[in-house]
Amino acid sequence: MSKKAESFYSNLKIKLNEIHNWPTKYVFKFIVLNNKDIIDELNHEFLDLNSKIIKNYSSKKKYVSFTFIAKLDSANDVIKKYKEVSKIDGIISL
């Protein structure tokens, strides 16, 4: 992992711990192309968390936004999930 990425995740962990009391429900938001394989891959990443899923399509249905609400035990769990999901081609994390 690059130093820039390490710094980003280190700062994210500090901020998450400042504003959340763990365990808590955490909201993940992503945008992906409206492609079945990509959508399936993203959904698969959240199966183990038993999360609530909210899905919205762009006006021309080219993109899909996903909100996953999941109960997590720590900032490390949040960061781990972001790292796992970042491997999906073309994903945008909000």
N, C-alpha and C positions, 0 to 999 in steps of 0.2 A: 504494500500500500504506500502511496506517495506521502511525503511529509505534509502536503496540503490537506489530503484526505484525513490523515491522522489528527491534524490540528482541528479540522472541522468536527470530527466525531468526539474529540476531547472536549471542545467547547459545547457541543450539543449535550453531552452527558452532564456537564455542569449546569447548563440551563434547565434541562429536564428535572434534575434533582432540586433545583431552586423553586420550581413552580408546581411540582407534583409530589403528593404523598403516596408512596408505593405500598401495596398494589393499588392500581387505579385503572380506569378505562382510558385508553389512549386512542386518538383519532389519527389514522393514516389516510392521506389523500394522494391519489395518483391519476395521471392521464396517460392513456395508451391509444394506439391506432385501433380502430374497430376491426380487429382481426381475431378470428376464433382461437388460433393457436396462442397468441399473446394473452388474450383474455383468460383462457384456460390455465396458462402458466401462472398468471397473477393470482387467480382464484386458488390454485393449488397451494401457493405460498401461505395462504391464510386458513387452510382447512384445519390445521392443528390448533388454532386459537379459538375456534368456535365463535367467530366474530360476526357481528351484524354487518351486512353489506348493503350499501346504497349505490346504485348505478344510474348514471345520467348520460345521455347521448348529446353530442353537439348538434347544432341545428341542421347540418347536412349529413349527420350520422357518420362522419369520417373518424371521429374520436369518441372515446368513452371515458368518462371520469368515474373513478371508484372511491368510495369512502368506506373504510373498514374500521369498525369500532371494536376493540378487543381489550380484555382485561389482562394487564401485564404486571409482572412482579417487580421490575426494576428498569432503570434507564438502560442498562446493558441489554435487556431483552428488546427494547425499542431499537437500539442501534444494530443489534444482530439482525433484526428483521429488515431494516433499511438496507443493510449490506447484502442480504440474500436477494431482496427484490431488485437491487440495482443491477443485477446480472441480466435482467430481462431487457432485450433489445428495444430501444426507443422509449423506455419508460420515463416519465417525468414525475418526480416526487415534489409535492407541494408542502 
